[in-house]
């Protein structure tokens, strides 16, 4: 209804994933960089987690739309509670493989034969498992076993696991998943959008359907929408859908705070608006935690850092280095001043040995200061280089995407 009233070419805020509406927020840009890096490796597991409605499926759909199907064969599984034997049959079906009977051995044989045929044809195979938090540990272990298929030393299957936050907890804490953790190439947790991203997000989706500025938005609406949704994209879609419907019914050309209050009250009354959970609030308060890490830092290490945390750590180290230099310089200057005072004492006063000792101590301190500063300079160069690489990695994701 409202699409006709406002002259839209489609529905801009549908709740189902659509890569045509992909919006690259800060957290989605990071995730896409990790996905690109992971796919470039051609093996192991890539893990993307996030709250319901955070945009995991839309992100992957967008990535798949950019990949040449002549080079990559992808299959998607949306899981319910599957055990180890069931997941094998579901994977076979996802790749379009007919399996006679229901025995696991036949399904595994069909999958292995298919993967070998694809490899000989020059195509890589990717399995995308959505809603991975529904899988049993046995099913997850079966997915790991599928990653063992090889042609010579060449791995035949790579797996992308998408799940809600509880899947990340399972992956980190289960004693039975240590071998899978060792095969995780990259992982990222999608956090909520920042408040400053809500307006560009809404306008981006409107522009995708031919928005010409009607309706307009009171600029205060965007911050209130973020407050009401916690920055979760699907919840934003839910509210803006209702705002546009109300605007069409009342023939409004401006979406204002009063309309938003009315929509939120209606959603609360019919129970359609979910409250922001404590863990989302915590993620918004500390958007760098939990963080993403690559294979060089195993996924099960609790101390693994993301870009912001790593950069903060490096800057702290540099600040401590500067503080150490300042303290050392101050000590050297104080020692030098003391030595000068002692020189003013007349010769033969009995202080000559003390003056000599102070001068020797001053020379030793100066030499020690020179060595320390050289070592600190080397540390600074290393830290600066690491910082530069981190910034280029996290902010320049295009190259990694092309590598995939």
Backbone torsions as a table, in degrees:
resi	resn	phi	psi	omega
1	UNK	NA	-54.2	-175.7
2	UNK	-68.6	-26.4	179.3
3	UNK	-64.6	-35.0	176.7
4	UNK	-72.6	-41.2	-178.1
5	UNK	-62.4	-41.8	-177.4
6	UNK	-93.7	-0.6	176.9
7	UNK	75.8	28.7	178.7
8	UNK	-77.4	154.5	178.7
9	UNK	-90.1	-4.2	-179.9
10	UNK	-171.6	-169.2	179.8
11	UNK	-97.4	110.2	-172.7
12	UNK	-77.0	-19.8	-172.7
13	UNK	-125.8	41.9	175.5
14	UNK	-65.6	152.6	-173.7
15	UNK	-87.6	-15.0	179.0
16	UNK	-85.5	147.5	-177.8
17	UNK	-62.7	137.2	178.0
18	UNK	-145.8	114.2	-177.1
19	UNK	-62.0	-20.6	179.5
20	UNK	-64.4	-22.5	-177.9
21	UNK	-103.3	12.7	-176.9
22	UNK	-56.6	129.8	178.2
23	UNK	-120.2	126.7	-174.6
24	UNK	-92.5	88.7	172.8
25	UNK	-75.5	176.3	179.7
26	UNK	-58.6	-47.6	-177.4
27	UNK	-69.2	-32.6	178.4
28	UNK	-74.0	-33.0	176.4
29	UNK	-64.4	-41.9	176.9
30	UNK	-62.5	-46.0	-178.6
31	UNK	-60.6	-39.9	-179.2
32	UNK	-66.5	-35.5	176.3
33	UNK	-64.0	-42.9	178.4
34	UNK	-65.8	-39.8	177.8
35	UNK	-63.0	-44.9	178.8
36	UNK	-60.7	-43.3	177.5
37	UNK	-62.2	-47.1	-177.7
38	UNK	-61.8	-44.7	-178.7
39	UNK	-67.3	-30.6	178.3
40	UNK	-64.7	-25.3	179.0
41	UNK	-74.9	-28.6	174.9
42	UNK	72.4	17.5	-179.0
43	UNK	-155.2	172.3	173.1
44	UNK	69.7	-153.4	-174.4
45	UNK	-124.3	142.5	169.9
46	UNK	-117.1	132.3	-175.2
47	UNK	-119.9	124.7	174.7
48	UNK	-122.2	122.2	177.3
49	UNK	-120.2	163.9	179.0
50	UNK	173.3	164.1	178.9
51	UNK	-64.2	162.7	174.0
52	UNK	-57.5	127.4	178.3
53	UNK	84.6	7.8	-178.0
54	UNK	-76.0	-13.9	176.7
55	UNK	106.0	22.1	-179.3
56	UNK	-63.4	-49.4	-176.4
57	UNK	-67.9	-38.8	178.0
58	UNK	-63.5	-40.5	178.2
59	UNK	-59.1	-48.7	-177.7
60	UNK	-68.8	-38.0	177.0
61	UNK	-60.8	-40.9	178.1
62	UNK	-63.3	-43.5	179.8
63	UNK	-63.4	-44.1	-178.4
64	UNK	-63.3	-30.9	179.9
65	UNK	-69.5	-16.8	-178.3
66	UNK	-98.8	-1.2	-175.1
67	UNK	-102.3	137.6	-179.4
68	UNK	-71.8	116.3	-179.8
69	UNK	-65.8	-15.9	177.1
70	UNK	-74.3	-16.2	-179.0
71	UNK	-108.8	-19.9	-175.3
72	UNK	-139.9	128.3	174.5
73	UNK	-104.4	119.2	-176.0
74	UNK	-116.6	143.1	174.9
75	UNK	-131.5	144.0	-177.0
76	UNK	-119.8	135.1	176.9
77	UNK	-122.6	124.8	173.1
78	UNK	-104.2	112.4	-166.4
79	UNK	-92.0	148.1	161.3
80	UNK	-106.6	-160.8	-178.9
81	UNK	-76.2	95.3	-177.5
82	UNK	-109.2	145.1	174.3
83	UNK	-93.8	-175.4	-174.4
84	UNK	-61.8	-43.0	-178.8
85	UNK	-71.1	-38.6	-178.5
86	UNK	-65.8	-38.8	-177.2
87	UNK	-64.3	-34.5	178.9
88	UNK	-63.2	-44.0	178.7
89	UNK	-66.8	-38.2	179.9
90	UNK	-65.7	-39.3	177.2
91	UNK	-63.5	-42.6	177.9
92	UNK	-59.6	-44.6	179.0
93	UNK	-64.0	-37.3	-179.0
94	UNK	-62.8	-33.1	177.0
95	UNK	-87.2	5.8	177.3
96	UNK	74.7	30.5	-176.4
97	UNK	-99.4	123.3	174.8
98	UNK	-75.1	130.0	-179.8
99	UNK	-121.8	118.5	178.9
100	UNK	-74.3	130.3	179.5
101	UNK	75.9	-167.8	-176.6
102	UNK	-125.5	16.9	-178.0
103	UNK	-82.4	146.7	-175.9
104	UNK	-66.2	-37.6	-177.3
105	UNK	-61.0	-41.1	179.4
106	UNK	-64.6	-41.3	179.8
107	UNK	-64.8	-43.8	178.7
108	UNK	-62.8	-41.5	178.3
109	UNK	-62.4	-40.4	179.3
110	UNK	-65.7	-41.2	180.0
111	UNK	-65.3	-46.0	-179.2
112	UNK	-62.6	-42.5	178.1
113	UNK	-61.9	-41.5	178.8
114	UNK	-63.4	-45.2	-178.3
115	UNK	-63.2	-39.6	177.4
116	UNK	-63.9	-42.5	-179.7
117	UNK	-63.4	-41.4	179.0
118	UNK	-64.9	-41.1	179.5
119	UNK	-63.2	-41.9	178.6
120	UNK	-65.8	-26.5	177.6
121	UNK	-85.5	1.8	176.9
122	UNK	84.1	19.3	-179.6
123	UNK	-114.1	139.6	172.0
124	UNK	-86.8	156.8	180.0
125	UNK	-119.3	134.3	179.8
126	UNK	-125.7	129.1	174.9
127	UNK	-107.0	123.4	178.1
128	UNK	-105.9	120.8	-179.6
129	UNK	-113.8	108.3	-179.8
130	UNK	-92.3	156.3	-177.8
131	UNK	55.2	45.0	-175.1
132	UNK	-65.2	-17.1	179.3
133	UNK	-65.8	-15.8	179.1
134	UNK	-81.4	-12.3	-176.1
135	UNK	-74.9	144.3	171.3
136	UNK	-75.4	162.5	177.1
137	UNK	-61.0	-36.7	177.9
138	UNK	-61.5	-40.2	179.6
139	UNK	-67.3	-40.3	178.3
140	UNK	-63.4	-39.3	177.7
141	UNK	-64.3	-35.8	177.2
142	UNK	-64.9	-36.9	176.7
143	UNK	-63.5	-38.7	177.0
144	UNK	-63.5	-39.7	179.7
145	UNK	-63.7	-34.9	177.6
146	UNK	-63.5	-29.8	180.0
147	UNK	-71.9	-6.5	178.1
148	UNK	-78.4	-17.0	-178.6
149	UNK	-63.2	128.0	-178.3
150	UNK	-138.6	156.0	170.2
151	UNK	-116.4	99.5	-168.7
152	UNK	68.9	-122.9	176.1
153	UNK	-100.1	8.3	-175.0
154	UNK	-94.4	118.8	177.5
155	UNK	-66.9	142.5	-174.1
156	UNK	-99.8	-17.7	-174.9
157	UNK	-140.6	133.6	171.7
158	UNK	-116.4	145.9	-174.6
159	UNK	-125.7	134.5	175.4
160	UNK	-111.0	120.0	-178.4
161	UNK	-105.9	123.7	177.1
162	UNK	-113.2	131.6	-178.4
163	UNK	-158.4	168.7	176.2
164	UNK	-79.8	169.2	-173.0
165	UNK	-53.9	-31.8	-178.5
166	UNK	-65.3	-24.3	176.7
167	UNK	-68.2	-38.3	177.2
168	UNK	-61.0	-40.2	177.9
169	UNK	-62.6	-45.1	177.7
170	UNK	-58.6	-45.7	-177.4
171	UNK	-64.1	-37.5	-177.5
172	UNK	-76.2	-34.4	-166.7
173	UNK	-105.6	-19.3	-176.0
174	UNK	-71.7	126.5	177.9
175	UNK	-66.5	-22.5	-176.5
176	UNK	-82.9	-6.5	-173.7
177	UNK	-110.8	19.5	-178.8
178	UNK	-60.4	-41.7	-178.8
179	UNK	-65.7	-36.7	177.4
180	UNK	-68.4	-41.1	178.8
181	UNK	-55.9	-36.2	-179.4
182	UNK	-70.1	-13.6	-179.1
183	UNK	-104.5	5.2	178.2
184	UNK	-78.0	118.6	-178.7
185	UNK	-81.0	-41.1	-178.8
186	UNK	-155.9	151.1	178.0
187	UNK	-147.7	146.5	-180.0
188	UNK	-148.8	141.3	175.5
189	UNK	-106.3	119.8	178.6
190	UNK	-73.8	117.6	175.7
191	UNK	-92.7	176.4	179.5
192	UNK	-70.9	157.9	174.7
193	UNK	-68.8	151.1	177.3
194	UNK	-78.6	159.3	-175.4
195	UNK	-60.4	-35.0	-178.7
196	UNK	-73.0	-10.3	-179.4
197	UNK	-92.8	-10.4	-174.9
198	UNK	-65.9	-47.5	180.0
199	UNK	-61.5	-50.3	176.7
200	UNK	-58.8	-35.8	179.2
201	UNK	-63.4	-48.9	-178.8
202	UNK	-63.8	-44.9	-178.3
203	UNK	-68.2	-33.2	176.9
204	UNK	-61.5	-46.8	-178.7
205	UNK	-67.5	-36.3	176.5
206	UNK	-65.6	-41.9	179.6
207	UNK	-63.0	-28.6	179.3
208	UNK	-65.6	-19.9	-178.9
209	UNK	-115.3	21.6	172.7
210	UNK	83.9	28.7	178.9
211	UNK	-63.2	132.9	-179.7
212	UNK	-115.0	21.6	179.6
213	UNK	98.5	-1.5	177.1
214	UNK	-118.8	115.3	6.5
215	UNK	-83.7	160.3	170.6
216	UNK	-89.7	172.3	-178.6
217	UNK	-130.7	131.5	167.0
218	UNK	-60.9	126.5	-172.6
219	UNK	-61.4	-21.5	179.8
220	UNK	-73.2	-16.7	-178.4
221	UNK	-63.9	-36.3	-172.7
222	UNK	-65.3	-43.0	178.2
223	UNK	-64.8	-37.1	179.2
224	UNK	-68.9	-35.3	176.9
225	UNK	-65.2	-41.0	177.5
226	UNK	-62.1	-41.9	179.1
227	UNK	-62.1	-38.8	-176.3
228	UNK	-76.7	-24.1	-173.4
229	UNK	-111.7	-11.0	-174.7
230	UNK	70.2	12.1	179.5
231	UNK	80.1	14.5	178.8
232	UNK	-84.1	121.4	-173.3
233	UNK	-53.8	-45.2	-176.3
234	UNK	-65.5	-34.0	177.5
235	UNK	-70.1	-35.3	174.3
236	UNK	-62.0	-45.3	178.0
237	UNK	-57.3	-42.8	-178.5
238	UNK	-59.5	-45.5	-177.0
239	UNK	-72.4	-43.4	-177.9
240	UNK	-67.6	-33.9	173.9
241	UNK	-55.1	-48.4	-179.3
242	UNK	-67.9	-34.3	176.6
243	UNK	-63.5	-44.0	179.9
244	UNK	-67.0	-36.9	177.2
245	UNK	-63.8	-45.4	177.5
246	UNK	-62.4	-40.4	178.9
247	UNK	-62.6	-38.5	178.7
248	UNK	-69.5	-41.0	179.9
249	UNK	-62.4	-42.5	-177.4
250	UNK	-94.2	4.5	178.1
251	UNK	53.7	53.4	179.9
252	UNK	-96.5	145.1	174.9
253	UNK	-108.1	-0.9	178.0
254	UNK	-136.4	126.6	175.6
255	UNK	-89.7	118.0	-175.4
256	UNK	-121.1	-179.1	-176.8
257	UNK	-65.1	-33.9	179.5
258	UNK	-64.2	-41.2	177.4
259	UNK	-64.6	-40.2	179.0
260	UNK	-63.2	-43.4	179.0
261	UNK	-60.8	-38.6	-179.9
262	UNK	-66.6	-43.4	179.9
263	UNK	-64.8	-43.9	-179.9
264	UNK	-63.6	-37.9	178.2
265	UNK	-64.5	-40.8	178.7
266	UNK	-64.9	-42.8	-179.3
267	UNK	-65.9	-37.7	176.7
268	UNK	-66.5	-38.5	-177.5
269	UNK	-66.2	-41.4	-178.8
270	UNK	-93.3	5.5	174.3
271	UNK	74.3	16.3	-175.9
272	UNK	-84.5	-15.2	-178.1
273	UNK	-101.4	116.4	177.6
274	UNK	-78.9	144.9	178.2
275	UNK	-78.0	153.2	176.1
276	UNK	-71.2	126.6	-176.5
277	UNK	-79.5	159.3	178.9
278	UNK	-56.8	-36.5	-176.9
279	UNK	-70.0	-29.5	175.6
280	UNK	-69.6	-40.9	178.8
281	UNK	-61.3	-41.4	178.4
282	UNK	-64.0	-39.2	179.4
283	UNK	-65.3	-36.5	179.5
284	UNK	-70.2	-36.7	-179.3
285	UNK	-69.5	-32.2	178.5
286	UNK	-131.4	75.1	-171.1
287	UNK	-62.8	-11.7	179.0
288	UNK	-88.1	-1.5	-176.4
289	UNK	-130.6	131.0	-0.6
290	UNK	-73.5	159.6	-170.7
291	UNK	-113.8	171.3	176.6
292	UNK	-98.5	148.7	176.1
293	UNK	-144.7	157.4	-177.8
294	UNK	-104.4	-176.8	-171.3
295	UNK	-60.4	-27.8	-179.2
296	UNK	-64.0	-22.5	176.1
297	UNK	-120.9	102.8	-173.2
298	UNK	-52.5	142.7	-172.9
299	UNK	-63.1	-24.3	-175.8
300	UNK	-85.7	0.5	177.8
301	UNK	-80.0	118.5	-177.1
302	UNK	-66.4	-23.1	-176.5
303	UNK	-87.1	5.1	179.9
304	UNK	-60.4	144.3	-172.6
305	UNK	-117.0	153.9	171.5
306	UNK	-97.2	-172.0	-174.8
307	UNK	-59.7	-51.7	-176.6
308	UNK	-62.1	-43.8	-179.0
309	UNK	-65.5	-40.3	180.0
310	UNK	-65.7	-43.7	178.9
311	UNK	-62.5	-42.4	178.8
312	UNK	-61.6	-39.8	179.3
313	UNK	-63.8	-42.7	179.6
314	UNK	-64.8	-44.6	179.3
315	UNK	-62.9	-37.1	177.2
316	UNK	-63.6	-41.6	178.7
317	UNK	-62.7	-40.4	178.4
318	UNK	-65.5	-39.1	179.1
319	UNK	-65.0	-40.8	177.4
320	UNK	-64.1	-38.7	177.5
321	UNK	-60.8	-45.7	179.5
322	UNK	-63.4	-38.3	179.3
323	UNK	-64.6	-40.8	178.8
324	UNK	-63.5	-40.9	179.2
325	UNK	-64.0	-43.0	179.5
326	UNK	-60.7	-43.7	179.8
327	UNK	-63.8	-41.0	-179.4
328	UNK	-66.0	-44.0	179.1
329	UNK	-62.4	-39.6	178.8
330	UNK	-63.1	-42.1	179.6
331	UNK	-64.7	-41.0	179.5
332	UNK	-64.2	-44.1	179.6
333	UNK	-63.0	-41.0	179.1
334	UNK	-64.5	-40.6	178.7
335	UNK	-65.7	-40.2	178.8
336	UNK	-63.9	-42.3	179.4
337	UNK	-62.9	-39.4	178.6
338	UNK	-64.6	-39.9	179.3
339	UNK	-64.9	-39.3	178.4
340	UNK	-63.1	-39.9	178.6
341	UNK	-63.4	-39.8	-179.5
342	UNK	-67.5	-30.1	179.4
343	UNK	-65.2	-27.1	-178.1
344	UNK	-73.9	-13.3	178.2
345	UNK	-72.0	131.5	-177.4
346	UNK	-56.3	146.3	178.3
347	UNK	-63.4	148.7	179.8
348	UNK	81.2	6.3	-179.9
349	UNK	-81.2	-2.4	179.9
350	UNK	96.0	-1.1	-178.0
351	UNK	-100.4	2.9	-177.1
352	UNK	-57.7	-44.9	178.2
353	UNK	-61.2	-35.8	179.7
354	UNK	-66.4	-41.9	179.2
355	UNK	-62.5	-44.2	179.6
356	UNK	-61.6	-40.8	179.5
357	UNK	-65.2	-39.7	179.8
358	UNK	-66.5	-40.1	179.3
359	UNK	-64.7	-42.4	178.1
360	UNK	-62.8	-40.5	178.5
361	UNK	-64.8	-37.4	178.6
362	UNK	-64.4	-42.5	179.6
363	UNK	-65.0	-41.1	178.4
364	UNK	-64.1	-41.6	179.5
365	UNK	-64.5	-39.8	179.6
366	UNK	-64.5	-42.2	178.7
367	UNK	-64.4	-42.4	178.3
368	UNK	-63.0	-39.5	179.0
369	UNK	-62.9	-39.5	179.7
370	UNK	-64.6	-43.7	179.1
371	UNK	-64.2	-42.9	-179.4
372	UNK	-64.3	-40.9	-178.9
373	UNK	-67.1	-37.4	177.4
374	UNK	-62.7	-42.7	179.5
375	UNK	-66.4	-40.1	178.9
376	UNK	-67.6	-35.3	176.8
377	UNK	-63.0	-40.5	178.0
378	UNK	-64.2	-41.8	177.1
379	UNK	-62.5	-39.4	-179.1
380	UNK	-64.7	-42.6	178.5
381	UNK	-61.0	-41.7	178.7
382	UNK	-63.7	-44.5	-179.7
383	UNK	-65.3	-42.4	179.0
384	UNK	-63.0	-40.7	178.8
385	UNK	-63.1	-44.1	178.3
386	UNK	-62.1	-42.6	178.9
387	UNK	-60.9	-43.4	179.4
388	UNK	-61.9	-43.6	179.7
389	UNK	-63.8	-39.4	178.8
390	UNK	-62.3	-45.1	-179.5
391	UNK	-63.1	-44.2	179.1
392	UNK	-63.0	-37.9	-178.8
393	UNK	-67.0	-48.5	-172.1
394	UNK	-82.1	-26.6	-178.3
395	UNK	-99.0	-16.9	-177.2
396	UNK	-113.0	56.1	-173.7
397	UNK	-68.3	-13.3	-173.4
398	UNK	-59.8	-43.3	-177.9
399	UNK	-62.2	-37.7	-179.9
400	UNK	-69.7	-35.0	178.7
401	UNK	-66.1	-40.5	-179.4
402	UNK	-66.3	-32.8	-179.9
403	UNK	-63.2	-29.0	179.4
404	UNK	-70.3	NA	NA
